[in-house]
Amino acid sequence: GPDGAIEMDVAYYSQPRVGANMHSPLNCLPGTGWQMVDVAETDVATSIGRWQVRDTIVERRGARYALVYWFQSNHRVVADEFSARIRLLGDALQRRRTDAGLIRLIMPVKDDAAAQRAVLTSFATILIPEIGARLQ
């Protein structure tokens, strides 16, 4: 669209294992040269409920990007990494399920990041129910 293209990454983990486990962009991106400029959470209202997603601005080599991500299982969306791990442990004990995904949306920021952040959260509104349907 007029605000640019969205890059979407979906990592699905059927079973957490050493070396193949959900990890946070807050940890891995700085390790590859990205700087976290602004980190927040925002509400996203979808057809399957209202959820919080992590809404960030990242920068590397002078280029800025809007980045929205979340952790999603078959019945919930979680923005925060610690809660995602704790809830995954509870799911393993109660539901005998350990599968979950990390979904990341990113796009270049033009003048003011507000427009790109709005585009990403709008796309998340559509994407969250679609991913939820496939995790059933």
SULNORJO-V983747 format. One record per backbone hydrogen bond with DSSP energy under -0.5 kcal/mol. CO is the residue of the C=O (numbers start at 1). NH is the residue of the N-H. If there is no record, write none. Layout:
((CO NH) (CO NH))
//
This chain:
((1 4) (6 8) (7 106) (9 104) (10 12) (11 102) (12 14) (13 100) (17 20) (20 17) (24 27) (24 28) (25 29) (27 31) (28 32) (29 32) (29 34) (30 33) (35 37) (35 59) (38 57) (40 55) (42 53) (44 46) (44 51) (46 49) (49 46) (51 44) (53 42) (54 56) (54 69) (55 40) (56 67) (57 37) (57 38) (58 65) (59 35) (60 63) (63 60) (64 109) (65 58) (66 107) (67 56) (68 105) (69 54) (70 103) (71 78) (72 101) (76 73) (78 71) (80 84) (81 85) (82 86) (83 87) (84 88) (85 89) (86 90) (87 91) (88 92) (89 93) (90 94) (91 95) (91 96) (91 97) (100 13) (101 72) (101 103) (102 11) (103 70) (104 9) (105 68) (106 7) (107 66) (112 115) (112 116) (113 117) (114 118) (115 119) (116 120) (117 121) (118 122) (119 123) (120 124) (121 125) (122 126) (123 126) (123 127) (124 128) (125 129) (126 130) (127 131) (128 132) (129 133) (130 134) (131 135) (132 135) (133 136))
//
